Amino acid sequence: MSKSKIKKSVIFPLVMLAWLAAMAWIGRDNLAQGKYLRYFGIIGVSLIIILLLYLSLRKKEQLQQRREEEQYGPYEEDEEDKNSKDKN
């Protein structure tokens, strides 16, 4: 019964990358005017921020999952996977 659910740590950075692509397209006039440092600097800083957002959301989800496992125990699927690994 494992439903593939797309996590927030993936959705938000993908939306932000799409937004960055749109803004890079709109700001291409800076590139045409020869303002290379400004154009690529903004894109670079934005990519770093998106990466940090992804890492922080992933860490938050991992901590939340760990807390849930400590409180309620591991999920049945995790126990089945662990048992199949132990048999091998």
N, CA, C and O atoms as a GROMACS GRO file, in nm:
protein
  352
    1MET      N    1   0.080  -0.119   0.000
    1MET     CA    2   0.000   0.000   0.000
    1MET      C    3   0.085   0.126   0.000
    1MET      O    4   0.043   0.230   0.052
    2SER      N    5   0.200   0.119  -0.056
    2SER     CA    6   0.285   0.238  -0.054
    2SER      C    7   0.246   0.329  -0.170
    2SER      O    8   0.264   0.295  -0.286
    3LYS      N    9   0.192   0.443  -0.136
    3LYS     CA   10   0.157   0.543  -0.235
    3LYS      C   11   0.275   0.638  -0.250
    3LYS      O   12   0.330   0.688  -0.152
    4SER      N   13   0.312   0.660  -0.372
    4SER     CA   14   0.423   0.750  -0.399
    4SER      C   15   0.374   0.894  -0.381
    4SER      O   16   0.294   0.944  -0.460
    5LYS      N   17   0.424   0.958  -0.278
    5LYS     CA   18   0.384   1.095  -0.248
    5LYS      C   19   0.505   1.186  -0.271
    5LYS      O   20   0.614   1.161  -0.220
    6ILE      N   21   0.483   1.290  -0.348
    6ILE     CA   22   0.592   1.384  -0.373
    6ILE      C   23   0.605   1.473  -0.249
    6ILE      O   24   0.507   1.531  -0.203
    7LYS      N   25   0.724   1.482  -0.198
    7LYS     CA   26   0.747   1.554  -0.073
    7LYS      C   27   0.764   1.704  -0.099
    7LYS      O   28   0.797   1.748  -0.209
    8LYS      N   29   0.740   1.781   0.009
    8LYS     CA   30   0.756   1.926   0.001
    8LYS      C   31   0.900   1.963  -0.032
    8LYS      O   32   0.925   2.064  -0.097
    9SER      N   33   0.994   1.880   0.014
    9SER     CA   34   1.135   1.912  -0.010
    9SER      C   35   1.171   1.902  -0.158
    9SER      O   36   1.278   1.948  -0.199
   10VAL      N   37   1.084   1.844  -0.238
   10VAL     CA   38   1.107   1.836  -0.382
   10VAL      C   39   1.021   1.938  -0.456
   10VAL      O   40   1.067   2.003  -0.549
   11ILE      N   41   0.896   1.952  -0.413
   11ILE     CA   42   0.802   2.040  -0.484
   11ILE      C   43   0.847   2.186  -0.479
   11ILE      O   44   0.856   2.250  -0.584
   12PHE      N   45   0.874   2.238  -0.360
   12PHE     CA   46   0.908   2.380  -0.347
   12PHE      C   47   1.033   2.418  -0.425
   12PHE      O   48   1.031   2.518  -0.497
   13PRO      N   49   1.143   2.342  -0.415
   13PRO     CA   50   1.259   2.380  -0.496
   13PRO      C   51   1.233   2.372  -0.646
   13PRO      O   52   1.288   2.452  -0.722
   14LEU      N   53   1.150   2.277  -0.691
   14LEU     CA   54   1.118   2.270  -0.834
   14LEU      C   55   1.037   2.391  -0.879
   14LEU      O   56   1.060   2.445  -0.987
   15VAL      N   57   0.944   2.434  -0.795
   15VAL     CA   58   0.867   2.555  -0.827
   15VAL      C   59   0.960   2.676  -0.830
   15VAL      O   60   0.948   2.762  -0.918
   16MET      N   61   1.052   2.682  -0.735
   16MET     CA   62   1.146   2.794  -0.732
   16MET      C   63   1.240   2.792  -0.854
   16MET      O   64   1.275   2.897  -0.906
   17LEU      N   65   1.280   2.672  -0.898
   17LEU     CA   66   1.364   2.664  -1.020
   17LEU      C   67   1.287   2.710  -1.142
   17LEU      O   68   1.343   2.778  -1.228
   18ALA      N   69   1.159   2.674  -1.151
   18ALA     CA   70   1.077   2.721  -1.263
   18ALA      C   71   1.064   2.874  -1.259
   18ALA      O   72   1.071   2.941  -1.362
   19TRP      N   73   1.045   2.926  -1.138
   19TRP     CA   74   1.036   3.073  -1.122
   19TRP      C   75   1.167   3.139  -1.163
   19TRP      O   76   1.167   3.241  -1.231
   20LEU      N   77   1.278   3.080  -1.122
   20LEU     CA   78   1.409   3.135  -1.157
   20LEU      C   79   1.430   3.132  -1.308
   20LEU      O   80   1.484   3.227  -1.365
   21ALA      N   81   1.386   3.025  -1.374
   21ALA     CA   82   1.399   3.017  -1.519
   21ALA      C   83   1.317   3.128  -1.586
   21ALA      O   84   1.362   3.190  -1.682
   22ALA      N   85   1.197   3.151  -1.536
   22ALA     CA   86   1.114   3.258  -1.592
   22ALA      C   87   1.179   3.394  -1.569
   22ALA      O   88   1.179   3.478  -1.659
   23MET      N   89   1.233   3.416  -1.452
   23MET     CA   90   1.297   3.545  -1.422
   23MET      C   91   1.426   3.562  -1.504
   23MET      O   92   1.459   3.673  -1.544
   24ALA      N   93   1.497   3.452  -1.528
   24ALA     CA   94   1.618   3.461  -1.611
   24ALA      C   95   1.579   3.497  -1.754
   24ALA      O   96   1.651   3.572  -1.820
   25TRP      N   97   1.467   3.443  -1.802
   25TRP     CA   98   1.421   3.476  -1.936
   25TRP      C   99   1.381   3.624  -1.945
   25TRP      O  100   1.415   3.693  -2.041
   26ILE      N  101   1.309   3.670  -1.843
   26ILE     CA  102   1.267   3.810  -1.842
   26ILE      C  103   1.387   3.903  -1.831
   26ILE      O  104   1.389   4.010  -1.892
   27GLY      N  105   1.489   3.864  -1.753
   27GLY     CA  106   1.605   3.949  -1.730
   27GLY      C  107   1.715   3.933  -1.832
   27GLY      O  108   1.826   3.982  -1.811
   28ARG      N  109   1.688   3.867  -1.942
   28ARG     CA  110   1.793   3.845  -2.043
   28ARG      C  111   1.839   3.975  -2.107
   28ARG      O  112   1.942   3.978  -2.175
   29ASP      N  113   1.763   4.083  -2.087
   29ASP     CA  114   1.808   4.214  -2.138
   29ASP      C  115   1.938   4.256  -2.072
   29ASP      O  116   2.024   4.317  -2.136
   30ASN      N  117   1.955   4.222  -1.943
   30ASN     CA  118   2.081   4.252  -1.875
   30ASN      C  119   2.197   4.180  -1.943
   30ASN      O  120   2.307   4.235  -1.954
   31LEU      N  121   2.172   4.059  -1.987
   31LEU     CA  122   2.276   3.982  -2.055
   31LEU      C  123   2.309   4.047  -2.190
   31LEU      O  124   2.425   4.056  -2.229
   32ALA      N  125   2.205   4.091  -2.260
   32ALA     CA  126   2.226   4.156  -2.390
   32ALA      C  127   2.301   4.288  -2.376
   32ALA      O  128   2.374   4.329  -2.467
   33GLN      N  129   2.282   4.356  -2.262
   33GLN     CA  130   2.350   4.484  -2.239
   33GLN      C  131   2.493   4.465  -2.189
   33GLN      O  132   2.565   4.563  -2.170
   34GLY      N  133   2.534   4.343  -2.169
   34GLY     CA  134   2.671   4.316  -2.126
   34GLY      C  135   2.689   4.312  -1.977
   34GLY      O  136   2.803   4.314  -1.930
   35LYS      N  137   2.584   4.307  -1.901
   35LYS     CA  138   2.592   4.301  -1.754
   35LYS      C  139   2.597   4.153  -1.710
   35LYS      O  140   2.507   4.102  -1.644
   36TYR      N  141   2.706   4.088  -1.751
   36TYR     CA  142   2.720   3.945  -1.726
   36TYR      C  143   2.727   3.912  -1.577
   36TYR      O  144   2.662   3.819  -1.530
   37LEU      N  145   2.806   3.988  -1.505
   37LEU     CA  146   2.824   3.961  -1.362
   37LEU      C  147   2.692   3.972  -1.287
   37LEU      O  148   2.661   3.888  -1.203
   38ARG      N  149   2.616   4.075  -1.317
   38ARG     CA  150   2.487   4.093  -1.249
   38ARG      C  151   2.391   3.979  -1.284
   38ARG      O  152   2.326   3.923  -1.196
   39TYR      N  153   2.382   3.946  -1.412
   39TYR     CA  154   2.289   3.843  -1.459
   39TYR      C  155   2.322   3.708  -1.398
   39TYR      O  156   2.237   3.644  -1.336
   40PHE      N  157   2.446   3.664  -1.417
   40PHE     CA  158   2.484   3.532  -1.366
   40PHE      C  159   2.502   3.531  -1.214
   40PHE      O  160   2.486   3.427  -1.151
   41GLY      N  161   2.535   3.645  -1.156
   41GLY     CA  162   2.545   3.653  -1.010
   41GLY      C  163   2.412   3.631  -0.942
   41GLY      O  164   2.402   3.557  -0.844
   42ILE      N  165   2.309   3.694  -0.996
   42ILE     CA  166   2.175   3.677  -0.940
   42ILE      C  167   2.129   3.532  -0.956
   42ILE      O  168   2.072   3.474  -0.864
   43ILE      N  169   2.155   3.475  -1.073
   43ILE     CA  170   2.117   3.334  -1.095
   43ILE      C  171   2.194   3.243  -1.001
   43ILE      O  172   2.136   3.150  -0.945
   44GLY      N  173   2.322   3.268  -0.983
   44GLY     CA  174   2.404   3.184  -0.894
   44GLY      C  175   2.359   3.192  -0.749
   44GLY      O  176   2.347   3.089  -0.682
   45VAL      N  177   2.334   3.312  -0.701
   45VAL     CA  178   2.287   3.329  -0.563
   45VAL      C  179   2.151   3.262  -0.546
   45VAL      O  180   2.125   3.198  -0.443
   46SER      N  181   2.064   3.276  -0.644
   46SER     CA  182   1.932   3.212  -0.637
   46SER      C  183   1.944   3.060  -0.633
   46SER      O  184   1.871   2.995  -0.558
   47LEU      N  185   2.034   3.004  -0.712
   47LEU     CA  186   2.054   2.859  -0.710
   47LEU      C  187   2.106   2.811  -0.575
   47LEU      O  188   2.066   2.704  -0.528
   48ILE      N  189   2.194   2.888  -0.514
   48ILE     CA  190   2.245   2.851  -0.382
   48ILE      C  191   2.132   2.855  -0.279
   48ILE      O  192   2.121   2.766  -0.194
   49ILE      N  193   2.047   2.956  -0.286
   49ILE     CA  194   1.934   2.966  -0.193
   49ILE      C  195   1.837   2.851  -0.213
   49ILE      O  196   1.786   2.795  -0.116
   50ILE      N  197   1.811   2.814  -0.338
   50ILE     CA  198   1.722   2.701  -0.366
   50ILE      C  199   1.782   2.570  -0.313
   50ILE      O  200   1.710   2.487  -0.259
   51LEU      N  201   1.912   2.553  -0.328
   51LEU     CA  202   1.978   2.433  -0.275
   51LEU      C  203   1.968   2.428  -0.123
   51LEU      O  204   1.940   2.323  -0.065
   52LEU      N  205   1.991   2.542  -0.058
   52LEU     CA  206   1.978   2.546   0.088
   52LEU      C  207   1.834   2.520   0.133
   52LEU      O  208   1.813   2.454   0.235
   53LEU      N  209   1.738   2.569   0.059
   53LEU     CA  210   1.598   2.542   0.088
   53LEU      C  211   1.570   2.392   0.078
   53LEU      O  212   1.505   2.335   0.166
   54TYR      N  213   1.619   2.329  -0.027
   54TYR     CA  214   1.600   2.185  -0.044
   54TYR      C  215   1.661   2.107   0.071
   54TYR      O  216   1.597   2.018   0.127
   55LEU      N  217   1.784   2.141   0.107
   55LEU     CA  218   1.852   2.068   0.214
   55LEU      C  219   1.782   2.087   0.348
   55LEU      O  220   1.769   1.992   0.426
   56SER      N  221   1.736   2.208   0.376
   56SER     CA  222   1.670   2.232   0.504
   56SER      C  223   1.534   2.162   0.510
   56SER      O  224   1.498   2.108   0.615
   57LEU      N  225   1.458   2.163   0.402
   57LEU     CA  226   1.329   2.094   0.401
   57LEU      C  227   1.347   1.943   0.413
   57LEU      O  228   1.269   1.875   0.481
   58ARG      N  229   1.449   1.890   0.346
   58ARG     CA  230   1.476   1.746   0.355
   58ARG      C  231   1.514   1.706   0.496
   58ARG      O  232   1.469   1.604   0.548
   59LYS      N  233   1.598   1.787   0.560
   59LYS     CA  234   1.638   1.760   0.698
   59LYS      C  235   1.518   1.765   0.791
   59LYS      O  236   1.504   1.682   0.880
   60LYS      N  237   1.431   1.865   0.771
   60LYS     CA  238   1.311   1.878   0.853
   60LYS      C  239   1.221   1.756   0.838
   60LYS      O  240   1.167   1.706   0.936
   61GLU      N  241   1.203   1.708   0.714
   61GLU     CA  242   1.121   1.590   0.692
   61GLU      C  243   1.182   1.465   0.756
   61GLU      O  244   1.109   1.382   0.811
   62GLN      N  245   1.313   1.452   0.750
   62GLN     CA  246   1.379   1.338   0.813
   62GLN      C  247   1.363   1.342   0.964
   62GLN      O  248   1.337   1.239   1.026
   63LEU      N  249   1.377   1.459   1.025
   63LEU     CA  250   1.358   1.472   1.169
   63LEU      C  251   1.215   1.441   1.209
   63LEU      O  252   1.190   1.376   1.311
   64GLN      N  253   1.120   1.487   1.129
   64GLN     CA  254   0.979   1.461   1.157
   64GLN      C  255   0.950   1.311   1.147
   64GLN      O  256   0.878   1.257   1.231
   65GLN      N  257   1.004   1.245   1.046
   65GLN     CA  258   0.984   1.101   1.032
   65GLN      C  259   1.048   1.026   1.148
   65GLN      O  260   0.990   0.930   1.200
   66ARG      N  261   1.166   1.068   1.191
   66ARG     CA  262   1.234   1.003   1.303
   66ARG      C  263   1.152   1.019   1.431
   66ARG      O  264   1.139   0.924   1.509
   67ARG      N  265   1.095   1.139   1.453
   67ARG     CA  266   1.011   1.161   1.572
   67ARG      C  267   0.886   1.074   1.568
   67ARG      O  268   0.845   1.019   1.671
   68GLU      N  269   0.825   1.062   1.452
   68GLU     CA  270   0.706   0.978   1.439
   68GLU      C  271   0.739   0.832   1.466
   68GLU      O  272   0.662   0.761   1.530
   69GLU      N  273   0.854   0.786   1.417
   69GLU     CA  274   0.894   0.647   1.441
   69GLU      C  275   0.922   0.622   1.588
   69GLU      O  276   0.889   0.516   1.641
   70GLU      N  277   0.983   0.720   1.655
   70GLU     CA  278   1.009   0.704   1.798
   70GLU      C  279   0.880   0.702   1.878
   70GLU      O  280   0.868   0.630   1.977
   71GLN      N  281   0.783   0.780   1.835
   71GLN     CA  282   0.657   0.789   1.908
   71GLN      C  283   0.566   0.671   1.877
   71GLN      O  284   0.506   0.614   1.968
   72TYR      N  285   0.554   0.633   1.750
   72TYR     CA  286   0.458   0.531   1.710
   72TYR      C  287   0.522   0.400   1.667
   72TYR      O  288   0.451   0.302   1.645
   73GLY      N  289   0.653   0.394   1.656
   73GLY     CA  290   0.721   0.275   1.607
   73GLY      C  291   0.737   0.282   1.456
   73GLY      O  292   0.675   0.367   1.392
   74PRO      N  293   0.818   0.195   1.400
   74PRO     CA  294   0.840   0.198   1.255
   74PRO      C  295   0.716   0.154   1.180
   74PRO      O  296   0.630   0.085   1.234
   75TYR      N  297   0.708   0.196   1.055
   75TYR     CA  298   0.596   0.156   0.970
   75TYR      C  299   0.608   0.008   0.936
   75TYR      O  300   0.718  -0.048   0.942
   76GLU      N  301   0.497  -0.055   0.901
   76GLU     CA  302   0.497  -0.198   0.870
   76GLU      C  303   0.588  -0.228   0.753
   76GLU      O  304   0.657  -0.330   0.753
   77GLU      N  305   0.591  -0.141   0.652
   77GLU     CA  306   0.675  -0.163   0.536
   77GLU      C  307   0.822  -0.163   0.575
   77GLU      O  308   0.900  -0.241   0.521
   78ASP      N  309   0.860  -0.076   0.666
   78ASP     CA  310   0.999  -0.071   0.712
   78ASP      C  311   1.036  -0.200   0.783
   78ASP      O  312   1.147  -0.251   0.765
   79GLU      N  313   0.946  -0.253   0.864
   79GLU     CA  314   0.973  -0.378   0.935
   79GLU      C  315   0.987  -0.493   0.837
   79GLU      O  316   1.074  -0.578   0.856
   80GLU      N  317   0.903  -0.498   0.732
   80GLU     CA  318   0.911  -0.603   0.632
   80GLU      C  319   1.044  -0.595   0.558
   80GLU      O  320   1.108  -0.697   0.534
   81ASP      N  321   1.086  -0.475   0.522
   81ASP     CA  322   1.214  -0.458   0.454
   81ASP      C  323   1.329  -0.502   0.543
   81ASP      O  324   1.423  -0.567   0.496
   82LYS      N  325   1.322  -0.468   0.673
   82LYS     CA  326   1.427  -0.505   0.766
   82LYS      C  327   1.432  -0.657   0.783
   82LYS      O  328   1.540  -0.715   0.787
   83ASN      N  329   1.317  -0.722   0.791
   83ASN     CA  330   1.311  -0.867   0.806
   83ASN      C  331   1.364  -0.938   0.682
   83ASN      O  332   1.432  -1.040   0.694
   84SER      N  333   1.335  -0.887   0.564
   84SER     CA  334   1.385  -0.949   0.441
   84SER      C  335   1.536  -0.932   0.430
   84SER      O  336   1.603  -1.020   0.377
   85LYS      N  337   1.591  -0.820   0.479
   85LYS     CA  338   1.736  -0.801   0.478
   85LYS      C  339   1.805  -0.892   0.578
   85LYS      O  340   1.914  -0.943   0.552
   86ASP      N  341   1.740  -0.913   0.692
   86ASP     CA  342   1.798  -1.001   0.794
   86ASP      C  343   1.806  -1.144   0.747
   86ASP      O  344   1.900  -1.215   0.784
   87LYS      N  345   1.711  -1.189   0.666
   87LYS     CA  346   1.709  -1.327   0.618
   87LYS      C  347   1.820  -1.352   0.516
   87LYS      O  348   1.868  -1.465   0.504
   88ASN      N  349   1.860  -1.249   0.443
   88ASN     CA  350   1.962  -1.264   0.340
   88ASN      C  351   2.094  -1.264   0.404
   88ASN      O  352   2.196  -1.276   0.336
   0.00000   0.00000   0.00000
